[in-house]
């Protein structure tokens, strides 16, 4: 039964965002980044792993096919 969250969102909830953000600041991961942040990158790569995608193009195509659900995943920018 659907509990209201996507499966990938449930898995990402296990990663403490505060700790992740501390590491991003420590290693300057978002230096000169305009929209595609480290958190968004992590979401996309986790999605690729969970759905057994073979390439970056495959990940982008699959994510863009469900644009209405990207906001609920935490992806606020265009995936290209």
Secondary structure, 3 states (H helix, E strand, C coil): CCCCCCHHHHHHCCCCHHHHHHHHHHCCCCCCCCCCCHHHHHHHHHHHHHCCCCCHHHHHHHHHCCHHHHHHHCCCCCCC
